[in-house]
Amino acid sequence: MIGLKGCLNVIDNSGALLVECVNVLKQKVNNGWGSVGDEIVCVVKQARPISAAAQASATAVKVRRGDVRRAVIVRTKKPVRRPDGRFIRFDDNAVVLLNNKREMLGTRIGGVVSADLRMKGWGKIVSLAPKVI
């Protein structure tokens, strides 16, 4: 359950390392709390440093500290109940950054994601992830 001011790790190669949630974008069913597969608005709190050589290249860092971006939650510490009765929880809270068209900002994902993403319409993220639980 991710709410206002919650800090999350970024597991794609967009250049951000840590973000802070400022809004949960979904129906008001869960009183402003976000879970796996929900879209949030976040502020980049920590990003990878940009070298002079990287600025000139085509693979430049896509985000900077202070940028406001959308993201989708891919892992939560709060246990999520599956239809078969199992509870799945992770060691940290993590997101993948999106652009305004709801497309991934990065091209790779560096970590485990929840299988619940596929049911919520984020099949592209699941297909790029190295492991799905």
C-alpha positions, -999 to +999 in steps of 0.1 A: +000+000+000+017+031-013+004+065-002+014+102-001+051+108+006+060+071+002+095+064-011+100+038-038+129+023-057+130+026-095+140-007-112+142+005-149+171+021-167+155+056-170+182+071-148+161+076-116+170+057-085+145+068-058+111+085-062+085+099-038+048+094-044+027+125-046-006+111-059-023+078-066-041+078-099-071+055-097-107+052-087-114+062-051-121+026-040-091+023-017-090+057-001-058+070-019-037+039-013-019+023-043-011-014-047+006-035-074-004-024-109-017+011-098-004+042-115+010+070-094+025+105-098+060+108-083+089+131-079+125+120-086+144+123-054+177+107-065+190+101-100+222+087-115+248+114-121+252+125-157+287+127-171+297+150-200+302+120-223+268+106-215+250+139-223+263+138-259+254+102-265+220+088-277+216+068-245+214+099-223+197+098-189+160+105-194+152+120-159+168+144-135+163+151-098+131+170-092+113+158-123+076+149-119+067+117-136+041+089-137+050+054-126+034+020-121+039+001-089+055-033-095+064-045-060+051-037-025+061-047+011+024-050+020+013-086+014-011-089-016-036-118-016-038-140-047-071-156-058-058-191-047-053-178-011-015-172-011+000-139+001+028-124-019+051-097-004+085-083-014+114-068+005+109-033-009+085-010-028+094-005-064+081+013-095+087+015-133+086+051-147+062+060-175+057+088-200+025+107-205+013+081-230+015+053-204+046+038-221+077+027-203+104+054-200+133+029-198+141+000-220+151-026-194+139-038-160+164-048-134+145-068-108+116-090-099+080-079-105+047-092-094+026-114-117-005-094-108+007-068-133-004-090-162-040-091-150-040-053-146-029-046-182+008-041-178+019-071-199+048-051-215+065-047-181+060-084-172+075-094-206+107-073-200+112-084-164+139-110-157+117-128-131+080-127-123+066-139-090 
